[in-house]
Amino acid sequence: MTELPNPYLPEPATIIEVLDETPNIKTFRVVLDDEQKMRDFSFDPGQVGQMTAYGAGEATFVINSPSTRMDYLQFSVMRTGEVTEALHGLRAGDKVGLRAPLGNSFPLAALKGKDVVIVGGGIGMAPLRTLLLTMLDNRADYGSITVLYGARSPEDLSYRYEFDEWTGGGADLTLTVDAEASGWEHRVGLIPHVLKDLAPSASNAVAVTCGPPIMIKFTVQALEELGFTDEAIITTLERRMKCGVGLCGRCNIGPKYVCVDGPVFTWAELKELPAEL
């Protein structure tokens, strides 16, 4: 893994494409202005970056394009405050700053040869997309890949334009929304309930989940009921990160710093920390 030379100094980057995912989520595809640094840039699924909206500040977002596809780096941004509002106002050709990669990553080596169950809620699908596409691009290394992705409504599902790619690449995809919607032909129900109904086997399997904290809480309970051990449940806490390098102290949970020790943790690791999730 090659890091950028100075973790405190944003690298200039250019937005090459902006995609409207949902009413409040946009996806930005960016390239580093230094072509050599772009060619040398490497990262692992689950790592994050700090993206700067000049004049507004910076915020943490997961790199949700896989390292197997390096035409650009992709970040999905939910509009939640001043920085994200400024980013949502940018268009192709505009400049941003980027400090990346930061944090740890999903344990790809430990997933090889296993069945993988991916459970995502809303914008929580962003880091899981990186993992999913990485596995699909190395499909022979993994067993079955089960994906459960849900949101409040069909309009709140991101990456709808590539669902066919996921299934065509070898993933078993189930979509769900919280309530009935006109024209919706997939599952209806909260993610933990649908997960228990699907009942994926815990034998030789690892579950990876990300979404709103309340969703993670009840999804983990469902996975435990299905027989998944704490070591076989993985989640990511990247939304707690601020500075990204362990200086500001904003992302600590007990003795751990999410930006240094995370954002990826097993449930066994999180259970050793104060209950702040």
C-alpha positions in Angstrom: 0.0 0.0 0.0 1.4 3.4 -1.0 0.4 6.4 1.0 0.4 10.0 -0.2 3.6 11.8 1.0 2.1 14.0 3.7 -1.1 12.9 5.5 -1.8 16.5 6.7 -1.6 18.1 3.2 -4.5 17.6 0.8 -3.6 16.5 -2.7 -5.3 18.6 -5.4 -7.8 16.5 -7.3 -10.4 17.1 -10.0 -14.0 15.9 -10.1 -14.6 14.1 -13.4 -18.2 13.0 -12.9 -21.0 13.5 -10.4 -23.8 11.0 -10.1 -27.2 11.7 -8.3 -27.8 8.6 -6.2 -30.7 9.7 -4.0 -32.4 13.0 -3.2 -29.6 13.7 -0.6 -26.6 11.6 -1.8 -24.3 12.4 -4.6 -21.4 10.3 -5.9 -18.2 12.0 -6.9 -15.6 10.4 -9.2 -12.2 12.2 -8.8 -8.7 11.9 -10.1 -5.5 13.3 -8.5 -4.1 16.2 -10.5 -0.6 14.7 -10.3 -0.8 11.9 -12.8 2.1 9.9 -11.3 0.6 10.0 -7.8 -2.7 8.8 -9.4 -0.9 5.9 -11.0 0.9 5.1 -7.7 -2.1 5.4 -5.5 -3.1 2.2 -3.8 -5.5 1.3 -1.0 -7.5 -1.6 0.4 -11.3 -1.9 0.6 -12.7 -0.2 3.7 -10.1 2.6 3.8 -11.3 6.2 3.8 -10.2 9.6 2.7 -10.7 13.2 3.8 -12.1 15.2 1.0 -11.8 19.0 1.1 -14.4 21.5 -0.2 -12.3 24.6 -0.5 -13.6 27.4 1.6 -15.9 25.0 3.6 -13.6 22.4 5.2 -13.1 18.7 4.9 -14.9 15.5 5.9 -14.3 11.8 5.9 -15.8 9.5 3.2 -15.0 5.9 2.4 -13.3 5.2 -1.0 -16.1 3.2 -2.5 -14.5 2.3 -5.8 -12.4 -0.8 -5.7 -8.6 -0.9 -6.1 -9.1 -3.3 -9.0 -10.6 -0.3 -11.0 -8.4 2.7 -10.8 -9.6 5.0 -13.6 -10.9 7.2 -10.7 -11.5 7.3 -7.0 -15.2 7.4 -6.0 -16.8 8.9 -2.9 -20.5 9.0 -2.0 -21.6 12.0 0.0 -24.8 12.4 2.0 -25.8 16.1 2.5 -25.7 16.6 6.2 -23.9 19.8 7.0 -21.8 22.7 5.8 -19.0 20.7 4.1 -21.3 18.2 2.4 -23.6 21.0 1.3 -20.6 22.7 -0.4 -19.5 19.4 -2.0 -23.1 18.9 -3.3 -22.7 22.2 -5.1 -19.6 21.1 -7.1 -19.7 19.8 -10.7 -17.4 18.0 -13.1 -14.2 20.0 -13.6 -14.3 21.5 -10.1 -11.3 21.0 -7.7 -11.3 19.3 -4.3 -8.5 18.3 -1.9 -7.9 14.7 -0.9 -6.0 13.1 2.0 -6.0 9.3 1.5 -5.8 6.5 2.2 -6.5 6.5 5.9 -7.5 3.9 8.4 -7.5 0.1 8.2 -9.4 -2.2 5.8 -11.6 -5.2 5.4 -9.6 -8.5 6.1 -9.6 -9.7 2.5 -7.2 -12.5 3.2 -9.4 -13.9 6.0 -12.4 -13.8 3.7 -10.8 -16.0 1.0 -12.4 -19.4 0.7 -15.4 -18.3 2.8 -19.0 -17.5 2.1 -19.6 -13.8 2.6 -22.8 -12.2 3.7 -23.0 -8.4 3.0 -25.8 -6.5 4.8 -26.1 -2.8 3.9 -28.5 0.0 4.9 -28.8 3.3 3.0 -25.4 5.1 2.6 -23.9 2.2 4.5 -23.7 0.4 1.2 -20.8 2.7 0.2 -17.9 0.8 1.9 -19.7 -2.5 1.2 -19.7 -1.7 -2.5 -16.0 -1.5 -2.4 -15.7 -4.9 -0.8 -18.3 -6.4 -3.1 -16.7 -5.2 -6.3 -13.3 -6.3 -5.2 -14.6 -9.8 -4.5 -16.5 -9.9 -7.8 -13.3 -8.9 -9.6 -11.6 -11.9 -7.9 -14.7 -14.1 -7.9 -12.8 -17.5 -7.7 -11.3 -16.6 -4.3 -14.6 -16.6 -2.5 -17.5 -18.9 -1.8 -21.1 -17.7 -2.2 -21.7 -13.9 -1.9 -25.0 -12.9 -0.4 -26.0 -9.3 -0.5 -28.9 -7.8 1.4 -29.4 -4.1 0.8 -32.2 -2.0 2.2 -33.4 1.6 2.6 -36.4 3.5 3.7 -37.8 3.7 0.2 -36.7 2.7 -3.4 -35.5 6.3 -3.9 -33.1 6.0 -1.0 -31.2 3.1 -2.6 -27.9 4.0 -4.1 -26.0 2.3 -7.0 -29.2 1.2 -8.6 -27.5 1.5 -12.0 -25.2 -1.5 -11.2 -27.5 -4.0 -9.4 -27.5 -6.1 -12.6 -23.7 -6.1 -12.6 -23.7 -7.4 -9.0 -26.0 -10.3 -9.8 -24.3 -10.9 -13.2 -20.9 -11.1 -11.4 -22.0 -13.8 -9.1 -23.7 -12.2 -6.1 -27.1 -13.2 -4.8 -28.9 -9.8 -4.2 -31.9 -9.2 -2.1 -33.4 -5.6 -2.0 -35.8 -4.4 0.7 -37.5 -1.2 1.7 -39.2 -0.3 5.0 -42.7 0.1 3.6 -44.8 -0.7 0.5 -44.1 1.6 -2.5 -45.8 1.9 -5.8 -44.1 -0.2 -8.4 -41.8 -1.9 -5.9 -41.3 -5.6 -6.8 -38.8 -6.7 -4.2 -39.0 -7.3 -0.4 -40.7 -5.1 2.1 -39.5 -5.1 5.7 -36.8 -3.9 8.0 -33.3 -5.3 7.2 -32.9 -7.4 10.4 -36.3 -9.1 9.8 -35.5 -9.9 6.2 -32.1 -11.2 7.1 -33.6 -13.6 9.6 -36.1 -14.7 6.9 -33.3 -15.3 4.4 -31.3 -17.2 7.1 -27.9 -17.4 5.5 -25.8 -20.2 6.9 -23.1 -19.3 9.3 -21.0 -22.3 8.4 -17.7 -21.2 7.0 -19.2 -17.7 6.5 -18.4 -14.1 7.5 -20.9 -11.3 7.7 -20.0 -7.7 6.9 -22.5 -5.0 7.7 -22.7 -1.2 7.6 -25.6 1.3 8.0 -27.2 3.4 10.6 -26.2 2.5 14.2 -29.7 1.3 15.1 -29.7 -1.0 12.0 -26.3 -2.4 12.8 -27.4 -3.1 16.4 -30.4 -5.2 15.3 -28.6 -6.7 12.3 -25.9 -8.0 14.6 -28.5 -9.5 16.9 -30.1 -11.3 13.9 -26.7 -12.6 12.8 -26.0 -13.9 16.3 -29.4 -15.7 16.2 -28.3 -17.2 12.9 -25.2 -18.6 14.5 -22.5 -16.1 13.4 -19.8 -15.6 16.1 -18.6 -12.2 17.2 -15.3 -12.8 15.3 -17.3 -13.6 12.1 -19.2 -10.3 12.2 -17.4 -7.2 10.7 -18.6 -3.6 10.6 -17.2 -0.2 9.9 -17.4 3.0 11.9 -16.0 5.5 9.5 -18.6 8.1 10.2 -17.0 8.8 13.6 -13.7 9.9 12.0 -12.6 13.6 11.9 -9.0 14.4 11.5 -8.1 11.0 10.2 -4.6 10.8 11.8 -5.3 10.4 15.5 -4.6 13.9 16.6 -8.0 15.6 17.3 -9.3 12.8 19.6 -12.8 13.1 18.3 -13.1 9.5 17.2 -11.9 7.6 20.2 -13.9 4.8 21.7 -12.2 4.0 25.0 -8.5 3.5 24.2 -9.1 3.0 20.4 -9.1 5.7 17.7 -11.4 4.8 14.8 -9.1 6.7 12.3 -6.0 4.7 13.4 -7.3 1.4 14.7 -10.4 1.3 12.4 -12.7 2.1 10.8 -13.1 -1.7 10.3 -13.7 -3.8 13.4 -15.0 -7.2 14.2 -17.9 -7.3 16.6 -15.6 -9.1 19.1 -13.3 -6.1 19.1 -16.2 -3.7 19.5 -17.6 -5.6 22.5 -14.3 -5.0 24.3 -14.9 -1.2 24.0 -17.4 1.1 25.8 -20.9 0.8 24.4 -20.9 3.9 22.2 -22.1 2.5 18.9 
